[in-house]
């Protein structure tokens, strides 16, 4: 024991970290087991840099990517059984009763789309997403509750719906692949999960405002990212004074100032800390923060909604730690190129962030406003500036227009637009014009003989800001006056239950594509019932 007490302070001082962290690492190594660096980081919730600093002070033998302390040296280390405290999580005792769900989530996570570094994706472990669901049950009443997942690359939504089948779960995410995967898995498992496309920098989908009893988020770990995602969580709460926000956030033990900046951003939103569970979340990756993050339970106050309304638009587009929209990135559109190409286009309306003083007599609209509501006038030619990292919003920015000719200017020259052209083919002819994407509105269409529904698909997408079911229902009634509103609505939801309560601008891309089959199905059903 005397040798053990000497090792911990000495290695702690040499590694530059607190004694508890050093003890965690030494204790894990003390039984002579073989480790990979990633496993040791995740096991101890200590940053890769700190673990490497401890290892430099030990006599280590290696085999491939694995290592251990040499047996003769390991006798001087604290053994696992001598750990003074085992910091079990608040719901870890319940995990064995949900082993089947953990196993299911492991398979779902393994089959999920690969993470995108530009979106700060790092997968949580299956035990973590199940713990999140169990904590909801321990602290709240999930039966029949509405839960909003603001970003869900971790698939927490599927874990919650698996454990609480009576709950309603909604997901808002920017990644089309993740949304399609969640929808497919939820359908196969018969889980109540609905998905919405959202770039949170441009707003929370309208159908999710005031939707939830509790919101869950694991955002980009920057003050801007945490502030923005948590703000959208507050907007999504049905009763902000009774609802809660569960936030996963982690920082390296070496960077407490970064954690303070994030906590200050939460303080600015007038949120109370109801609880904080250290190292609750574990990840496959994120070794710079020890493959772990704390879980905060935040309670909004009477001043939270006003604070969100005042600050949410100030967070800006740079919210990530990597890619074109990272907080360090200075990437932006080429003002000279924008000026030259847009001047040649001669727009009647400018949408997005354009150079100061450019076409001063031409009206301007912010991107968020453009998506939130239809533009009052009817411009014929619209130019849209798409900032770096917001390319995923392009289909919605085009659908939000009612002009005959729209030209979008991405920050980088457009690549292959085949997928975009196919998705928006009911409305636009899509081509590339120099460094821009050209969208020319097609003439109105009539249904080809024996192929009903094309005209109705066009009508739905032409009214992209409107409630999808309402427009769809009225079109069916107009074609078959014998139908009641309730009958027509039931026909729509029978063919497309995912259309309930949403606008076309909120739909993930795979659901927009599904309209091509769902709409003709309702036309045939209406004809049969009329």
C-alpha positions in Angstrom: 0.0 0.0 0.0 2.9 2.4 0.7 4.2 1.7 -2.8 0.7 2.4 -4.2 0.5 5.7 -2.5 3.9 6.7 -4.0 2.9 5.7 -7.5 -0.3 7.7 -7.7 1.0 11.1 -6.6 4.2 10.8 -8.6 2.5 9.7 -11.9 -0.3 12.2 -11.3 2.2 15.1 -11.1 4.3 13.8 -14.0 1.2 13.4 -16.2 -0.3 16.8 -15.2 -3.7 15.5 -14.1 -5.6 15.1 -10.8 -4.9 12.1 -8.6 -8.3 10.5 -9.1 -7.8 10.3 -12.9 -4.3 8.8 -12.4 -5.7 6.3 -10.0 -8.4 5.2 -12.5 -5.7 4.5 -15.2 -3.3 2.8 -12.8 -6.1 0.7 -11.3 -7.2 -0.5 -14.7 -3.7 -1.5 -15.6 -3.0 -3.1 -12.2 -4.5 -6.5 -12.9 -2.1 -7.2 -15.8 -4.8 -7.2 -18.5 -4.0 -6.2 -22.1 -5.6 -3.0 -23.3 -5.9 -0.9 -26.5 -5.6 2.8 -26.0 -9.2 3.4 -27.1 -10.5 0.9 -24.6 -8.4 2.3 -21.7 -9.6 5.8 -22.6 -13.2 4.8 -22.6 -12.9 2.6 -19.5 -11.3 5.4 -17.4 -13.1 8.4 -19.0 -9.7 10.1 -19.2 -8.4 11.9 -22.3 -6.1 10.2 -24.7 -3.4 12.8 -24.0 -3.6 12.1 -20.2 -3.5 8.3 -20.6 -0.5 8.6 -22.9 1.2 10.8 -20.3 0.6 8.1 -17.6 1.9 5.3 -19.8 5.1 7.2 -20.4 5.9 6.8 -16.7 5.3 3.0 -16.7 7.2 -0.1 -17.9 4.9 -1.2 -20.7 5.1 -4.1 -23.2 3.3 -4.1 -26.5 1.8 -6.5 -28.9 0.3 -4.9 -32.0 -2.1 -2.2 -30.9 -2.4 -3.7 -27.4 -0.3 -3.1 -24.4 0.0 -3.9 -20.7 2.3 -3.1 -17.8 4.9 -5.8 -17.4 3.9 -8.3 -14.7 6.9 -7.6 -12.5 6.2 -3.8 -12.6 2.4 -4.3 -12.3 2.8 -5.5 -8.7 3.4 -2.0 -7.6 0.2 -0.7 -9.1 -3.2 -0.4 -7.4 -5.3 -3.4 -8.3 -8.8 -3.0 -9.5 -10.2 -4.4 -6.3 -8.6 -1.7 -4.3 -10.4 1.2 -5.9 -11.8 3.3 -3.1 -15.1 4.1 -4.9 -16.8 2.6 -7.9 -18.6 5.5 -9.5 -21.6 3.7 -10.8 -24.2 5.7 -12.7 -27.6 6.4 -11.4 -29.3 3.7 -13.5 -26.5 1.2 -14.1 -28.1 -1.2 -11.7 -31.1 -1.5 -14.1 -29.0 -2.3 -17.2 -29.0 -6.1 -16.6 -32.8 -6.2 -16.8 -32.6 -4.6 -20.2 -29.8 -6.7 -21.7 -32.0 -7.5 -24.7 -32.5 -3.9 -25.5 -28.7 -3.2 -25.1 -28.1 -6.1 -27.6 -30.6 -4.7 -30.0 -29.1 -1.2 -29.8 -25.6 -2.6 -30.4 -26.8 -4.1 -33.7 -28.6 -0.9 -34.7 -25.6 1.3 -33.9 -23.3 -1.1 -35.8 -25.5 -0.9 -38.8 -26.0 2.9 -38.7 -24.5 5.3 -41.3 -20.9 6.2 -40.6 -20.4 9.4 -38.7 -19.5 12.6 -40.5 -16.6 14.5 -39.0 -18.0 17.8 -40.3 -21.1 17.2 -38.2 -19.0 16.2 -35.1 -20.5 12.7 -35.2 -19.3 10.3 -32.6 -21.3 7.2 -31.8 -22.4 6.6 -28.2 -22.2 3.0 -26.8 -25.4 0.9 -26.7 -25.2 1.0 -22.9 -25.2 4.8 -23.0 -28.3 5.2 -25.1 -30.2 2.7 -23.0 -29.0 4.5 -19.8 -30.4 7.7 -21.2 -33.8 6.0 -21.8 -33.7 4.5 -18.3 -32.9 7.9 -16.7 -36.0 9.3 -18.4 -38.0 6.7 -16.7 -36.3 7.2 -13.3 -36.7 11.0 -13.2 -39.8 11.6 -15.4 -43.0 9.8 -16.4 -42.4 8.6 -19.9 -45.6 6.6 -20.4 -47.6 8.6 -23.0 -45.0 11.4 -22.9 -43.6 13.2 -25.9 -39.8 13.1 -26.2 -37.9 15.3 -28.7 -34.4 14.2 -29.8 -32.6 17.3 -31.2 -30.0 15.6 -33.3 -29.9 11.8 -33.1 -26.9 10.2 -34.7 -26.7 8.1 -31.5 -30.1 6.5 -32.1 -31.3 7.5 -28.6 -34.8 7.8 -30.1 -34.9 4.0 -30.9 -33.8 3.1 -27.4 -36.4 5.3 -25.8 -39.2 4.0 -28.0 -38.0 0.4 -27.3 -38.3 0.7 -23.6 -41.3 3.0 -23.5 -43.6 1.9 -26.4 -46.4 4.3 -25.2 -44.1 7.3 -25.6 -44.2 9.5 -28.7 -40.7 10.2 -29.9 -39.7 12.8 -32.6 -36.2 13.4 -34.1 -34.9 16.6 -35.7 -31.7 16.0 -37.6 -29.7 17.4 -40.6 -28.3 14.1 -41.8 -30.6 12.6 -44.4 -28.9 9.2 -44.0 -29.6 9.1 -40.2 -33.3 10.1 -40.7 -33.8 7.4 -43.3 -32.1 4.8 -41.1 -34.2 5.7 -38.1 -37.4 5.5 -40.1 -36.5 2.2 -41.5 -35.6 0.7 -38.2 -38.6 2.1 -36.4 -40.9 0.6 -39.1 -39.2 -2.8 -38.8 -39.5 -2.7 -35.0 -42.9 -1.1 -34.9 -41.7 1.8 -32.8 -43.4 5.2 -32.5 -40.7 7.5 -33.9 -41.3 10.4 -36.3 -38.5 12.2 -38.2 -38.1 15.7 -39.4 -35.3 17.3 -41.4 -33.8 20.3 -39.7 -30.7 22.5 -39.9 -31.1 24.0 -36.5 -29.2 27.1 -37.6 -32.2 27.9 -39.7 -34.8 27.0 -37.1 -36.7 24.1 -35.5 -39.3 22.5 -37.7 -42.7 24.1 -37.1 -44.4 20.9 -36.2 -42.0 20.4 -33.3 -42.5 23.8 -31.7 -44.1 23.2 -28.3 -44.2 19.5 -29.1 -42.4 17.7 -26.2 -42.5 17.1 -22.5 -38.8 16.5 -22.4 -36.0 17.1 -25.0 -32.7 15.2 -25.3 -29.6 16.4 -27.2 -26.0 15.5 -27.7 -24.8 18.6 -29.6 -21.5 19.8 -31.1 -19.3 20.5 -28.1 -18.7 24.2 -28.7 -20.3 27.0 -26.7 -22.1 28.0 -30.0 -23.3 24.4 -30.7 -24.5 23.7 -27.2 -26.2 27.1 -27.0 -28.0 26.6 -30.3 -29.1 23.0 -29.8 -30.3 23.6 -26.2 -32.2 26.7 -27.4 -34.0 24.6 -30.0 -34.8 22.1 -27.2 -36.4 24.8 -25.2 -38.5 25.9 -28.2 -39.6 22.3 -28.6 -41.0 22.0 -25.1 -44.7 22.1 -24.7 -44.5 23.7 -21.2 -41.0 25.2 -20.8 -41.6 25.7 -17.1 -42.4 22.1 -16.5 -40.3 20.4 -19.2 -36.7 19.4 -19.0 -33.7 19.3 -21.3 -31.2 16.4 -21.1 -27.9 17.5 -22.4 -24.8 15.4 -23.1 -21.6 17.5 -22.9 -18.0 16.7 -22.3 -14.6 18.4 -22.2 -11.1 17.2 -21.4 -10.0 17.3 -17.8 -7.3 19.5 -19.2 -9.6 22.2 -20.5 -11.9 23.5 -17.7 -12.1 26.9 -19.3 -13.9 25.4 -22.3 -16.4 23.7 -20.0 -16.9 27.1 -18.3 -17.6 28.8 -21.6 -20.3 26.2 -22.4 -21.8 26.5 -18.9 -21.9 30.3 -19.4 -23.8 29.8 -22.6 -26.4 27.8 -20.6 -26.4 30.4 -17.9 -27.2 33.1 -20.5 -30.4 31.0 -21.4 -31.5 31.2 -17.7 -31.5 27.5 -17.3 -31.2 25.9 -13.8 -29.0 22.8 -13.3 -31.3 20.2 -11.8 -28.6 17.5 -11.9 -25.3 16.6 -13.5 -24.0 13.1 -13.8 -20.2 12.9 -14.5 -19.0 10.6 -17.3 -22.6 9.3 -17.9 -22.2 9.1 -21.6 -19.5 6.8 -23.2 -18.5 6.9 -26.9 -16.7 4.9 -29.6 -14.1 7.7 -30.3 -13.9 11.2 -28.9 -10.6 10.2 -27.1 -9.6 13.9 -26.7 -12.3 14.1 -24.0 -11.8 10.6 -22.6 -14.5 9.0 -24.8 -17.0 10.3 -22.2 -19.4 13.2 -21.5 -21.4 14.3 -18.5 -25.2 14.4 -18.6 -26.9 17.6 -17.5 -30.5 17.8 -16.6 -31.6 21.4 -17.3 -34.8 23.0 -16.1 -36.0 26.1 -18.0 -37.2 29.0 -15.9 -39.8 31.8 -16.6 -36.9 33.7 -18.2 -35.7 31.0 -20.5 -38.0 31.5 -23.4 -37.3 35.2 -23.7 -33.6 34.5 -23.4 -33.8 32.0 -26.2 -35.8 34.3 -28.4 -33.2 37.1 -27.9 -30.1 34.9 -28.4 -30.9 32.0 -30.7 -30.3 34.0 -33.9 -26.9 35.2 -32.6 -25.2 31.9 -32.4 -24.3 32.1 -36.0 -23.5 29.3 -38.5 -20.1 28.2 -37.1 -21.1 25.7 -34.4 -18.9 22.6 -35.1 -15.3 21.7 -34.2 -14.5 20.4 -37.8 -15.3 21.2 -41.4 -16.5 24.3 -43.2 -18.8 25.4 -40.3 -16.3 24.9 -37.5 -15.7 27.8 -35.1 -12.2 28.1 -36.3 -13.0 28.1 -40.0 -12.8 31.3 -41.9 -14.3 29.8 -45.1 -16.9 31.9 -46.8 -18.4 32.7 -50.2 -16.2 34.5 -52.7 -17.8 38.0 -52.8 -16.3 38.8 -56.2 -17.8 35.6 -57.7 -21.2 36.2 -56.1 -21.3 39.8 -57.3 -20.3 38.9 -60.9 -22.6 35.8 -61.3 -25.6 37.3 -59.5 -25.4 40.6 -61.4 -25.5 38.7 -64.6 -28.6 36.9 -63.3 -30.4 40.2 -62.4 -32.5 38.9 -59.5 -35.7 40.5 -58.2 -35.0 39.2 -54.7 -31.8 38.2 -52.8 -32.1 35.4 -50.2 -29.3 34.8 -47.6 -26.2 36.7 -46.7 -25.0 38.9 -49.6 -22.1 41.3 -49.7 -22.9 44.7 -48.2 -23.9 47.3 -50.7 -24.6 44.8 -53.5 -27.7 45.6 -55.6 -28.9 48.0 -52.9 -32.4 48.4 -54.4 -33.1 44.7 -54.5 -35.1 43.4 -51.5 -33.4 40.9 -49.2 -34.7 38.0 -47.0 -32.8 36.0 -44.4 -32.5 32.2 -45.0 -34.4 31.4 -41.8 -37.3 33.8 -42.7 -37.4 32.3 -46.2 -38.0 28.8 -44.8 -40.4 29.9 -42.1 -43.1 31.5 -44.2 -44.0 32.3 -47.8 -42.6 35.5 -49.3 -45.4 38.0 -49.7 -44.5 39.3 -53.2 -44.2 37.2 -56.3 -40.6 37.8 -57.7 -39.8 36.1 -61.0 -36.1 35.7 -60.4 -34.6 34.8 -57.0 -30.9 34.5 -56.1 -30.0 32.5 -53.0 -26.6 32.6 -51.3 -25.9 29.3 -49.6 -23.2 29.6 -46.9 -20.5 27.0 -46.3 -21.8 23.9 -44.7 -25.5 24.6 -45.4 -25.7 22.6 -48.7 -28.1 20.1 -47.1 -30.7 22.9 -47.0 -30.6 23.5 -50.7 -33.6 21.3 -51.7 -35.8 23.2 -49.1 -34.5 26.6 -50.1 -35.5 25.9 -53.7 -38.9 24.4 -52.6 -39.6 27.5 -50.5 -39.5 29.7 -53.7 -42.5 30.3 -55.9 -40.5 32.1 -58.6 -40.2 30.9 -62.2 -36.4 31.0 -62.0 -34.2 30.4 -59.0 -30.4 30.5 -59.0 -28.6 29.2 -55.9 -24.9 30.1 -55.2 -23.2 27.5 -53.0 -20.0 28.6 -51.3 -18.1 26.0 -53.3 -18.8 25.2 -57.0 -21.6 22.6 -57.2 -20.7 19.0 -58.0 -23.1 16.3 -59.2 -26.7 17.6 -59.0 -28.3 14.4 -60.3 -29.8 13.5 -56.9 -31.2 17.0 -56.4 -32.6 17.1 -59.9 -34.4 13.8 -59.3 -35.8 14.8 -56.0 -37.2 18.1 -57.3 -38.1 16.9 -60.8 -41.9 17.4 -60.1 -41.2 21.2 -59.8 -37.9 22.2 -61.4 -35.5 21.5 -64.2 -32.1 21.6 -62.4 -28.8 22.4 -64.1 -25.5 23.8 -63.2 -24.7 27.3 -64.4 -21.1 28.1 -63.8 -20.6 28.1 -60.1 -24.4 28.1 -59.4 -27.3 25.7 -59.4 -30.1 26.8 -61.7 -33.7 25.8 -61.0 -36.3 26.7 -63.7 -39.9 26.0 -62.8 -41.6 23.5 -65.0 -45.1 24.3 -66.5 -48.1 22.9 -64.6 -48.6 19.2 -65.4 -51.7 17.0 -66.0 -51.9 13.4 -65.0 -50.7 11.1 -67.8 -53.3 8.5 -68.9 -53.5 5.7 -66.4 -51.0 7.4 -64.0 -52.9 9.5 -61.5 -51.2 11.7 -59.0 -48.5 13.7 -60.9 -50.5 16.9 -60.8 -51.2 16.5 -57.0 -47.5 15.9 -56.2 -46.7 19.1 -58.0 -49.4 20.9 -56.1 -48.1 19.7 -52.8 -44.6 20.8 -53.6 -45.7 24.1 -55.0 -47.3 24.8 -51.6 -44.3 23.6 -49.5 -45.0 26.0 -46.6 -48.5 24.7 -46.1 -49.6 21.7 -44.0 -49.1 18.7 -46.3 -52.2 16.8 -45.2 -54.5 19.8 -45.6 -53.5 20.5 -49.2 -53.6 16.8 -50.0 -57.0 16.4 -48.5 -58.6 19.4 -50.3 -57.2 18.2 -53.6 -58.8 14.7 -53.1 -62.1 16.3 -52.2 -62.0 18.6 -55.2 -61.5 15.6 -57.5 -64.1 13.5 -55.6 -66.7 15.9 -54.1 -68.5 13.0 -52.4 -65.6 12.6 -49.9 -65.9 14.3 -46.5 -62.9 16.0 -45.0 -62.5 13.3 -42.5 -62.6 10.6 -45.1 -60.1 12.3 -47.3 -57.7 12.9 -44.3 -58.0 9.2 -43.3 -57.1 8.2 -46.9 -54.0 10.4 -46.8 -52.8 9.1 -43.4 -53.5 5.5 -44.4 -51.0 5.9 -47.3 -48.6 8.3 -45.6 -48.9 8.3 -41.8 -45.6 10.3 -41.8 -47.4 13.2 -43.4 -49.4 14.1 -40.3 -48.9 17.7 -39.1 -45.9 18.5 -41.3 -45.0 20.8 -44.2 -43.1 19.5 -47.2 -40.1 21.6 -46.1 -39.8 19.5 -42.9 -39.9 16.1 -44.6 -36.6 14.1 -44.9 -35.6 13.6 -48.5 -36.7 9.9 -48.5 -40.2 11.0 -47.5 -40.3 13.6 -50.3 -39.4 10.8 -52.7 -42.1 8.6 -51.2 -44.8 11.1 -52.3 -44.4 9.7 -55.8 -46.0 6.4 -54.6 -48.1 7.6 -51.7 -50.0 10.3 -53.7 -51.2 8.0 -56.5 -52.3 5.4 -53.9 -54.6 8.0 -52.3 -56.0 9.0 -55.7 -56.9 5.4 -56.4 -58.4 5.0 -52.9 -60.4 8.2 -53.3 -61.8 7.0 -56.6 -62.8 3.7 -55.1 -64.6 5.3 -52.1 -66.3 8.2 -53.9 
